[in-house]
Amino acid sequence: MSGYIIAHVQVTDPVQYEEYKKWSTAAMKAHNAEVCVRGGQVAVLEGDWAPERIVILKFPSFAAAQAFYDTPEYLKAREARAGAAIMRMVVVEGL
């Protein structure tokens, strides 16, 4: 079964966040993440959740998605993101 990383991002420093995007893109490529959603228009259909930015990445398995977070490549991205965004992130098992 596939694994998905779903992130809700609130960017607090757009200039610094560009550095995070550079390193996270490299990490995604290095670990064969399929980018399903990365930013784009959001419309609330129900409830009071109004996220600014959503990211959805697909991996071959739940374990691969979960392991991605601790890879050296993504650690570099996380370090670049410090102070630039508030990140809420989960790993979800898919079909």
N, C-alpha and C positions, 0 to 999 in steps of 0.2 A: 504494500500500500504506500502511496505517496505521503510525503510530509510537507507541510506548508509552514512557513514563517509568516505571521501576520503582524504588522507593526502599525501603530498609530503614532504619528510624529507631530510634535508641536515645535516648530523651528523658532528659536529665540535669537539666533545670530546667523542671518542668511549668508553672510560672507564666509564665516568659518564653516558653515554647513556645506558649502561647496567643496571644501577639502575632504570632509567626511564622504561626500558622494563619490569623489574621485577614488578613494581607497575602498569604499564598499563595492563600487563597480568592479574593481580589480579582484576583490575577494569573491564576488559572485561568479565572475568568469572562471577563476581558478578552481572553484568547487562546483561548476556546472549547474548553478542555480538557474532555473527558468523564471524570468521576471514576468509575472502575470499582471501586476499593477505596481506603478511607481509614480505616485502623485496623481495628477489629473483631477478632473471635476468630481465633486462629491455632492450628492443630493440626499437629504434625510427623508426617508419614507415613513418611519415611525419612531417614536420615542424622542428623547431630548439629547441624544448623542450627536454632536456636530464636529466630527474630526476635521482637522485642517489638511492632513496628508496621510494617506494610507499606502502601505507597501505590502505586497503579497508575493512571496517567492515560493516556487515549487521545487522539491527535491525528490530523488527516487524513493526515499523512505523517511519515516519519522526519525529514525536514528541519525540519518545523514543531515536532516534539517537541524536537529538538536545539536549535533556535533559542530556544525558550521559556526555557531556562536563563539566557540572557543578556539577556532583556528588562528594561527599566527596572522594570517592575512586580515581576518575580520577584527582581531584585537587591535591592529594598527588603525583600522577605520574607527573603532570605538574610541580609541584614544584621541583621534582627530575630532571626534564629535563632542567630547567633553566640554560642557558649557555652551554648546551651540544648539542643543535641542533637548526636549524632554521626550524620552522614548518609552513607549509601552509596547511590549513585544511578547507574543506567545508562539508556541509550536503546536500545530494541530495535525492529527492523523487524518489523511484524506482517503479518497477512493482510488 
